[in-house]
Amino acid sequence: MSMELELLDDAPTTWTGPHVGRRLTEGMRTLAQLPMGSVGGYAAWPAYSYEWDDLLAQQAQGELERTQALQNRIRLLPSSREVQRMEQAIIWPAQFLARLTPVLIAVNAVALAHAFDRDSGWVAAKRGGYADTWRERHDQGCDLIARGLRACRVSVF
């Protein structure tokens, strides 16, 4: 299985637009996996405390299994390598596309959409415009970022 993963994530010898897009999407997905606490830290208590009568009412309505599933979910945290890659990748749009605001927005919006298994059509529905325009600007931005990474001699990962 690890051989399969290596083949799917075979890094090119130099930065390319599609590879930059993959790394940005991976970075957004990692960012979404990080625990985000409130200002005061993490809550020690569950979101809701259910009484016996509440549980009986939920069972009658068929909601008890859903409630128990939400209470028993496990959140897998990203590895330190994934966090390190994320920290590098999420600054690229601002670093290389600062003067091209529409392209910068498209790169971030489409990468975030891809991180949640959505496409540019989802971005267009949320933000307006056309999916093809969002996708073209994203691809253009990724190509510009790749050119900047090559110029800065950033090693490919």
C-alpha positions as CSV (number, residue, x, y, z in Angstrom):
1,M,0.0,0.0,0.0
2,S,2.8,2.5,0.8
3,M,4.1,1.8,-2.7
4,E,0.8,2.9,-4.1
5,L,0.9,6.1,-2.1
6,E,4.4,6.8,-3.3
7,L,3.3,6.4,-6.9
8,L,0.4,8.7,-6.4
9,D,2.5,11.4,-4.8
10,D,5.5,11.2,-7.1
11,A,7.1,14.7,-7.0
12,P,8.3,16.1,-10.3
13,T,12.0,17.2,-10.7
14,T,10.9,20.9,-10.9
15,W,7.9,22.8,-9.6
16,T,5.0,22.7,-12.0
17,G,1.6,24.4,-11.7
18,P,-0.4,21.2,-11.1
19,H,2.1,20.1,-8.4
20,V,1.8,23.5,-6.7
21,G,-2.0,23.1,-6.8
22,R,-1.7,19.7,-5.1
23,R,0.6,21.1,-2.4
24,L,-1.8,24.0,-1.8
25,T,-4.7,21.7,-1.5
26,E,-2.8,19.4,0.8
27,G,-1.9,22.4,2.9
28,M,-5.5,23.6,3.2
29,R,-6.6,20.0,4.1
30,T,-3.9,19.9,6.8
31,L,-4.9,23.3,8.1
32,A,-8.5,22.2,8.4
33,Q,-7.4,19.1,10.5
34,L,-5.6,21.2,13.1
35,P,-7.5,21.6,16.4
36,M,-8.8,25.1,16.8
37,G,-9.5,26.0,20.4
38,S,-11.5,29.0,21.7
39,V,-9.7,32.0,23.1
40,G,-9.5,30.5,26.6
41,G,-8.3,27.1,25.4
42,Y,-10.2,23.8,25.0
43,A,-13.4,23.0,26.7
44,A,-13.2,20.1,29.2
45,W,-16.9,19.3,29.0
46,P,-18.8,17.9,26.0
47,A,-20.9,20.3,24.0
48,Y,-24.1,19.1,25.6
49,S,-25.0,17.2,28.7
50,Y,-28.0,14.9,28.1
51,E,-30.4,13.8,30.8
52,W,-32.1,10.4,30.8
53,D,-35.4,11.9,29.5
54,D,-33.5,13.6,26.7
55,L,-31.9,10.3,25.6
56,L,-35.3,8.6,25.6
57,A,-36.9,11.4,23.5
58,Q,-34.0,11.2,21.1
59,Q,-34.4,7.4,20.8
60,A,-38.1,7.9,20.1
61,Q,-37.3,10.3,17.3
62,G,-34.5,8.2,15.8
63,E,-31.8,10.7,16.7
64,L,-30.0,8.8,19.4
65,E,-27.6,7.0,17.1
66,R,-26.6,10.3,15.4
67,T,-26.0,11.9,18.8
68,Q,-23.9,9.0,20.0
69,A,-21.9,9.0,16.7
70,L,-21.1,12.7,17.1
71,Q,-20.0,12.2,20.7
72,N,-17.7,9.2,19.8
73,R,-15.9,10.7,16.8
74,I,-12.1,10.7,16.8
75,R,-10.1,13.5,15.2
76,L,-6.9,12.4,13.6
77,L,-4.2,15.1,13.8
78,P,-1.8,15.7,11.0
79,S,1.9,14.7,11.3
80,S,4.7,17.2,11.9
81,R,5.8,16.7,8.3
82,E,2.3,17.6,7.0
83,V,2.3,20.7,9.2
84,Q,5.7,21.7,8.0
85,R,4.6,21.4,4.4
86,M,1.4,23.3,5.1
87,E,3.3,26.1,6.7
88,Q,5.5,26.4,3.6
89,A,2.7,26.1,1.1
90,I,-0.1,28.4,2.5
91,I,2.1,31.5,2.2
92,W,2.9,31.0,-1.5
93,P,-0.2,32.8,-2.9
94,A,0.6,35.9,-0.8
95,Q,4.3,35.7,-1.5
96,F,4.0,35.3,-5.3
97,L,0.6,36.7,-6.2
98,A,0.3,39.8,-4.0
99,R,-0.2,42.2,-7.0
100,L,-2.7,39.9,-8.7
101,T,-5.6,40.0,-6.2
102,P,-8.2,38.2,-8.4
103,V,-5.7,35.4,-9.1
104,L,-4.6,35.2,-5.5
105,I,-8.3,34.8,-4.4
106,A,-9.0,32.2,-7.0
107,V,-5.9,30.1,-6.0
108,N,-6.9,30.1,-2.4
109,A,-10.6,29.6,-3.0
110,V,-10.2,26.7,-5.4
111,A,-7.4,25.0,-3.3
112,L,-9.7,25.2,-0.3
113,A,-12.6,23.7,-2.3
114,H,-10.3,20.9,-3.5
115,A,-9.3,20.3,0.1
116,F,-13.0,19.6,0.9
117,D,-13.4,17.4,-2.3
118,R,-15.3,20.2,-4.1
119,D,-14.5,21.8,-7.5
120,S,-14.5,25.2,-9.0
121,G,-18.2,24.9,-9.6
122,W,-18.7,25.0,-5.9
123,V,-16.6,28.1,-5.6
124,A,-18.6,29.8,-8.4
125,A,-21.9,28.9,-6.6
126,K,-20.5,30.3,-3.3
127,R,-18.8,33.4,-4.6
128,G,-20.4,34.1,-8.0
129,G,-18.9,34.1,-11.4
130,Y,-18.2,31.1,-13.6
131,A,-16.5,27.9,-12.7
132,D,-14.2,28.1,-15.8
133,T,-13.0,31.5,-14.8
134,W,-12.2,30.3,-11.2
135,R,-10.4,27.3,-12.6
136,E,-8.4,29.3,-15.2
137,R,-7.3,31.8,-12.6
138,H,-6.3,29.1,-10.2
139,D,-4.3,27.3,-12.8
140,Q,-2.7,30.6,-13.9
141,G,-1.8,31.4,-10.3
142,C,-0.3,28.0,-9.7
143,D,1.8,28.3,-12.8
144,L,3.1,31.7,-11.5
145,I,3.8,30.3,-8.1
146,A,5.7,27.4,-9.7
147,R,7.8,29.9,-11.7
148,G,8.5,31.9,-8.5
149,L,9.5,28.7,-6.6
150,R,11.8,27.7,-9.4
151,A,13.4,31.2,-9.4
152,C,13.9,31.0,-5.6
153,R,15.3,27.5,-6.0
154,V,12.9,26.0,-3.5
155,S,13.4,22.2,-3.4
156,V,10.4,20.2,-4.6
157,F,8.5,18.2,-2.1
